[in-house]
Amino acid sequence: MNLAAIGVPGLIIILVIILILFGPRKLPEVGAAIGKTLAEFKRSAKDIMDDEEEPKKIETQEQVK
């Protein structure tokens, strides 16, 4: 999901709803959990992209020989 597509007003509404649902005490925990989840997702996506690029590198090296 692209955050730029949501826009500032939509992002503010989402943040207010999260604040109401979880309260100010749980908000740091929720933020940390979301951050860890996004970091893991990025890491997994990078691993998948690297796995797809590996055969291309090998093919290119074979062509050079």
matplotlib code that plots the C-alpha trace (Angstrom):
import matplotlib.pyplot as plt

x = [0.0, 1.3, 0.8, 0.9, -2.3, -4.1, -3.3, -2.8, -6.5, -6.9, -3.7, -4.9, -8.3, -6.5, -4.2, -7.2, -9.0, -5.9, -5.6, -9.2, -9.0, -5.7, -5.4, -2.3, -0.6, -0.6, 0.2, 4.0, 3.6, 1.4, 3.9, 6.8, 4.9, 3.9, 7.5, 8.8, 6.2, 7.2, 10.9, 10.3, 8.2, 10.9, 13.5, 11.4, 10.7, 14.4, 15.3, 12.7, 14.1, 17.7, 16.6, 15.1, 18.2, 20.6, 19.8, 20.2, 23.6, 24.7, 23.3, 25.2, 28.5, 28.1, 27.5, 30.7, 32.8]
y = [0.0, 3.4, 5.9, 8.8, 7.4, 7.8, 11.4, 13.5, 13.7, 9.9, 9.3, 11.6, 9.8, 6.4, 7.7, 9.0, 5.7, 3.8, 6.2, 5.7, 1.9, 1.3, 4.4, 6.4, 3.8, 1.1, 3.3, 2.9, -0.9, -0.8, 1.4, -0.9, -3.9, -2.3, -1.2, -4.7, -6.1, -3.7, -4.4, -8.1, -7.6, -5.5, -8.1, -10.9, -8.9, -8.2, -11.9, -12.8, -10.2, -11.4, -15.0, -13.9, -11.9, -14.8, -16.9, -13.7, -13.1, -16.7, -16.5, -13.3, -14.7, -17.8, -15.6, -13.6, -16.8]
z = [0.0, -0.9, 1.9, -0.6, -2.0, 1.3, 1.8, 4.9, 6.0, 5.6, 7.6, 10.4, 10.6, 10.8, 13.5, 15.5, 15.2, 16.4, 19.3, 20.3, 20.0, 21.8, 24.0, 24.7, 26.9, 24.3, 21.4, 21.7, 21.8, 18.7, 16.9, 17.7, 16.6, 13.3, 12.8, 13.4, 11.0, 8.2, 8.7, 8.5, 5.4, 3.7, 4.6, 3.1, 0.0, -0.5, 0.0, -2.7, -5.1, -4.5, -5.2, -8.5, -9.5, -8.8, -11.9, -14.1, -12.7, -13.3, -16.9, -17.5, -16.2, -18.4, -21.5, -20.7, -20.7]

ax = plt.figure().add_subplot(projection="3d")
ax.plot(x, y, z, "-o")
ax.set_aspect("equal")
plt.show()
